[in-house]
Amino acid sequence: MRALDLAELALAAAPAGDGGLALVRRERSLVLRYARSRPTQATAIDDLTIELAVLREGHVGRASTNALDLDSLAACGRSAAAAAEAAARAGGVGTFPGFPAAGKARGHDGHDPETAALHPERGGAALAAAFAAAERSGLEAHGIWTAAEEETAVASSAGASLGDRITDAFMKVVCIAPGGRSGYAAATAVAARDLDAPVLAERAARKAEVQGEPASLDPGEYPVVLEAHAVGWLMELLGVTAFNGLAHAEGRGALTGRLGTRVVAACVNLADSPRFPGTLPRAFDAEGTPKAPRPLLEDGVARAVVYDTHSAALAGEASTGHALAPGGSPGGPLPTNLVLAGGGAKDEAELSRPIERGVYVTRLWYANVVRPHESLVTAVTRDGTFLIEDGEITRPLLDLRLTDSVLGILARTQALTGSTALTSDGEFYGRRFAMGTVAPALRASAVRFTGSAARV
Amino acid sequence: MDAAARRVEYADARHVAARAERISVRNGELAQLDLDAESGIGIRVRVGGAWGFAATRDESRGGAEAALERALAVAEAQPSADGAKLAPEAPAAGAWESEVREDPFGVPMADKLALLTAAEAALREGSGVTVSRASFFAWRTEKLFASTEGALCEQRVTECGGGLSATAVADGETQVRSWPASHGGHVAQAGFEHFRELALPERAPHVAEEAVALLAAPPCPAGRTTLVLAGEQLGLQVHESIGHAVELDRVLGREASYAGTSFVPADGIGSLHIGSPRLNVTADATSLGGLGSYRWDDEGVEGQAVPIVRDGVLRGFLSSRETAAELSLGRSAGCMRAEGFTRQPIVRMTNVNLEPGDAGSLEDLLESTGRGILIETNRSWSIDDQRLQFQFEGEAAWEIEDGARRRLLKNPSYAGVTPVFWGSLDALCSDADWRLISLLDCGKGEPGQVMRVSHGSAPARFRDVEVGVA
């Protein structure tokens, strides 16, 4: 049964309330993990979640199931309705204005039938290629290869009847040298055939092979070149701290009171672009609101945040199609297709050239928000951190702890590469929802580091 | 398993039925009321040294057989591997369920909402709170495990709890206070009685007052000082810097591309000094009420209390049957856990507990401290991929002056390097102050798995720690 048919069936089985919405998310996925140039775990998933949301006097009750029989769907609907009714009795009239009216979602080219077949042999061949490339350099390969098909559908009493299918593929290679130095490369795409395992492995190997005893830097501010993957992490953190419409409406956002003002360097242009070439497209959000491009930072000026129905009502705005759950997720809405526009630099080498002494960062790890109002975050560098001296990478660096404001880093951004990459860390918690950020590499005149990796 | 036995070196199957309730009241209205249920089968096979795993929601015989075929196909498609044998284990047999006095799923929704509404309203009684929130969580997980070695066992686990948070906003600044902990509060392997005992409505006014007071509090000064950690922050410190560091899959390099490796070497048992002689850590899957407690892990190994650190020296690992065999440990420590039926088990923490000391109560500890700062509730955390260099921020701190808790401080942070930090441990409170805290969102694995764990600890003191770093 198609996801949309199932959504319609589930909606029909639910008590009407003051409105209802059925969201179906189906996942078929395959993940192959490897370490030390050997396969370690392989996971094939075929599952779906039917989520029913029922509105009653401004309160939304939700229930979910993965059972498809009519009795189970009806029971799920009754649970959602009973939850909404209990909330209405306990709390008076709520503020949720109702599920959005039917909209027309635009199509996209984010589905590849060959990838959707999920042939494990393709993944196995990618692993073998990565192992061979690492071995040629005397290194061990670690990482994952994964591909999936996601089907999403929304049917609502407000008339929404939408279906969407996407595929995604991701491969990550970390090469580790006998001495412990590591290098990273990864790729994300709509089609699995676009993941070039040997190229990724060779790129990761080159970083692990950089010779020299790792230098240590004292805490402080240094000029930095961030590769696209590191930039992608920072943009995702900015999505949480600056563009969340709920936090913004409540005065907690990093852009509260700053829309329309210059907040970062003029060379920075960031948008949420659900059909941008190279992204993982999405047609609509979890409430059935069609996705549309939304400029967030234009020539350094803060232009907008993103909303779901609930946060939009609080702010007196309209939903921008960024709901993560019907009725809104507790944490608020988030951008899911961030695109940071590239600049004029040819590559990372050109970005490095003006730096007398600075830091080259391949990727960030274990990032966490410290003070959202300031977009202050902390993270550690990993798998390819190097010292830049007189415009060239000269030697490896011990990994560093970055603690800085993302808006601050973007305010100190001097140049960006023209080429961009779809970056992702391939983290698939819960029901798979593949997303990534399109980002260039960039140079910032100063980034604050508060510590350096230790050795035992 | 009968169908699998003829075609594999080993196979196991888990049928998991999971149920969850997540309710929160926020700013005077319902913010979340989610009632979730899912069930299915996960089948894991080992062929030619490679693992394959397939999950399906189709619980029919045909569905299970199709999942087995898929698991075999996935295992066979991978490059060949020379995996270690599995450490021996007697087949698990029997049934077990966690202790519950009042079934949280049997309590009327109106009663839950009444408690939450009262607690959330109490957060808004004073002025200055921008976001008030009271939350309730309950999970029930029923598992049936079988293996080609003849294991067949059932478990039923119920978890329940919740918490409060108040957010104050003014002049471009946001401060949050939570109780009894941040990131969801306190959840235990228990029934609704645990949620009632949290007494959220009674605690709410104080939580709100502290959130507002933080806006005007002085910032935590930068420098080196004595640090007293308690409650959630100490539990998280144990979790991040010791618990993850002794996961044997990390130690053996199997998590290098994602969670990372470990500063702990595979041959470190008996020789690696992780901390001061006062440091004693036990991974205990039998702690009453702990979210890491069970009768059998998800590959049928009995839950155990395993010494991890004794007198500051490494004594054990968190392990699986495969990793234990690779290190010739004789027996798995029983630490394989999986999130639901769609994920295969990986090495996870049980209740990794810091054993108490002899320093008396928290007040006794502060009295003997002289000068320093106290942090109890976490706001932000980060640690490197070897579990060495860490940086934590708390929601609030208190200045310790002349042996007593004095001024409230905002934006407290501290940083350190794991063995150096634990080496500076010079006092631990006594058994009477030892408590379990819960962490609800421990992420690991690819595809990602979220696990709920608990950590027991009594307040502890660390000398010469770098604070005010963020």
Interface residues (C-beta under 8 A of the other chain):
Chain A: S29 L30 V31 L32 R33 A35 R36 R38 P39 T40 Q41 A42 T43 A44 I45 D46 D47 L48 T49 G58 H59 V60 G61 R62 A63 S64 T65 N66 A67 C76 S79 A80 A82 A83 A84 A86 A87 R89 A90 G91 G94 T95 H119 P120 E121 G123 G124 L127 A128 F131 E140 H142 G143 I144 T146 K172 V173 V174 I176 S182 E250 G251 R252 T256 G257 P330 W365 Y366 A367 N368 V369 V370 R371 P372 H373 L376 T378 A379 V380 R382 D399 R401 T403 G426 E427 F428 Y429 G430 R432 T450 G451 S452 A453 A454 R455 V456
Chain B: S24 V25 R26 G28 E29 L30 A31 Q32 L33 D34 L35 D36 A37 E38 S39 G40 A50 W51 G52 F53 A54 A55 T56 R57 D58 A67 R70 A71 A73 V74 A75 A77 Q78 P79 A81 D82 G83 M109 A110 L113 A114 T117 T130 V131 T167 V169 G172 E173 T174 G253 R254 E255 A256 S257 Y258 G260 F263 T342 R343 Q344 I346 R379 S380 W381 S382 I383 D384 D385 Q386 L388 Q389 Q391 E393 N411 S413 A415 V417 P419 V420 G443 E446 P447 G448 Q449 V450 V469 A470
